[in-house]
Amino acid sequence: MPALWIAHVNVTDEEAYGKYAKLAGPAIEKHGGYFIARGGRYVQLEGNDRPRNVVAKFPSVEAAEACYHSPEYQEALDHARDASERDLLIVETSE
């Protein structure tokens, strides 16, 4: 079953986060993922507001999790850790 990687982000250092974004995209693509929403308009109805919202679709929960733990994504993540406040989850779709 496909899975969605959903990130809610507050960027605190644009330059460092830009380095993360540049490396994260290819890592996600390498694991079969692709972006279906990145930034853009949103409506916060409940919970904590994070102004950057990203959704990527993967072939499976396992593929999304493998991406997260991959050396390529971890290298990207090194740039995001001190440059953002993030919530990230993977959820299986019902497709």
Legacy VTK file of the C-alpha trace (Angstrom):
# vtk DataFile Version 3.0
C-alpha trace
ASCII
DATASET POLYDATA
POINTS 95 float
0.000 0.000 0.000
1.249 3.518 -0.759
2.248 5.792 2.094
2.420 9.513 2.690
5.357 11.251 4.361
3.904 14.338 6.014
6.090 17.094 7.438
5.000 20.221 9.283
7.909 22.636 9.546
8.836 25.971 11.030
12.068 27.087 9.360
14.365 29.057 11.677
17.438 29.278 9.402
16.559 29.690 5.708
20.113 29.196 4.424
20.748 25.924 6.260
17.256 24.642 5.494
17.865 25.390 1.826
20.841 23.011 1.943
18.573 20.369 3.492
15.946 20.826 0.763
18.537 20.577 -1.999
19.742 17.186 -0.702
16.412 15.792 0.547
14.645 15.853 -2.832
17.059 13.466 -4.552
17.079 11.163 -1.500
13.277 10.986 -1.561
13.237 10.323 -5.313
15.874 7.588 -4.932
13.465 5.708 -2.660
10.510 5.981 -5.020
8.986 9.058 -3.410
7.683 12.177 -5.065
6.224 15.412 -3.759
2.493 15.982 -3.971
2.512 19.153 -1.838
5.408 21.380 -0.889
4.651 24.683 0.717
1.627 26.323 -0.800
-1.632 27.482 0.709
-3.008 25.731 3.751
-5.656 26.212 6.405
-4.716 25.408 10.008
-7.822 24.046 11.726
-6.358 22.415 14.846
-3.043 21.869 16.574
0.251 23.693 16.233
0.661 25.950 13.231
3.789 25.267 11.205
3.921 27.446 8.085
5.669 24.927 5.816
3.819 21.710 5.032
5.200 18.993 2.797
3.637 15.758 1.599
5.518 13.119 -0.381
4.065 9.856 -1.639
6.026 6.603 -1.471
5.266 3.088 -2.721
4.988 1.814 0.887
5.562 2.650 4.548
8.741 0.588 4.340
10.083 2.613 1.399
9.376 5.894 3.199
11.021 4.668 6.389
14.022 3.325 4.457
14.388 6.763 2.874
14.386 8.450 6.280
17.109 6.141 7.599
19.204 6.234 4.397
22.657 7.838 4.442
21.527 10.315 1.764
18.554 11.564 3.753
20.464 11.625 7.032
23.090 13.821 5.356
20.298 16.197 4.305
18.737 16.060 7.758
21.983 17.237 9.337
21.230 20.651 7.777
17.609 20.742 8.993
18.125 19.749 12.638
19.299 23.157 13.865
17.488 25.087 11.140
13.901 24.083 11.844
11.276 22.759 14.194
9.638 19.763 12.523
7.016 17.131 12.951
7.305 14.228 10.527
5.177 11.149 10.161
4.506 8.375 7.683
0.968 7.123 7.191
-0.240 4.304 4.986
-2.964 5.284 2.544
-6.120 3.301 1.886
-5.547 3.132 -1.887
LINES 1 96
95 0 1 2 3 4 5 6 7 8 9 10 11 12 13 14 15 16 17 18 19 20 21 22 23 24 25 26 27 28 29 30 31 32 33 34 35 36 37 38 39 40 41 42 43 44 45 46 47 48 49 50 51 52 53 54 55 56 57 58 59 60 61 62 63 64 65 66 67 68 69 70 71 72 73 74 75 76 77 78 79 80 81 82 83 84 85 86 87 88 89 90 91 92 93 94
